[in-house]
Structures are given as structure tokens and as C-alpha cells.
Amino acid sequence: MAMPLYVQNQKSTVSFSLSEAQLKAIFKEHDANGDGRLCREELKAAFHRLGAHLPGWRVRRGLQHADVDGDGNISLDELDDLVKYARKFGL
């Protein structure tokens, strides 16, 4: 299921996928308290901004894929795995 950004005109619809670097930057922007880790609320805000359908569900699935140490947060070390997960479904 792709969730890219869309630009629409009268003749066609064009989709743009974000690069891994762009996705990382967006996730990092949502580290509201600056602790270098993304909690569930910060992840949900990031997925919402990215246009994910059901961002809460994406957070749960993202944590299952990327939260290696099981602390319920995504650290900078785990961010690459989260970005890979996000790219799998079209962001």
C-alpha cells in the first residue's frame, strides 16, 4: 500500500517517494524533547505528518520491526530499521 505525496493537476497525478534521508529527517524533527529517542506519541505525529493511514497502527508495527532493545522507543541506532519499515509500505 503506497502512501506517497501527491501533486495533482488537470491532466495527471504524479507521486513522489521520499528518500531514506528525508524520512530520517522527518522522524528526527518529531523528537520533541530532544532526547534522541522517539516515543509512541512522537512516532504517531511523524507517521501522521507522512500521511500514513492509521498512524497508531503504523507505530505499533514500526516498533515491532525496529525496537531492537524492547524499550518502547526508537533510538537513533534503531532509526534505520524504522525507515526501512516505512519505505516498505510506500513512504
Secondary structure, DSSP 8 states (H G I E B T S, - for coil): ----EEEE-SS-EEEE---HHHHHHHHHHT-TT-SSEE-HHHHHHHHHHTT-SSHHHHHHHHHHHH-TT-SSSEETTTHHHHHHHHHHTT-
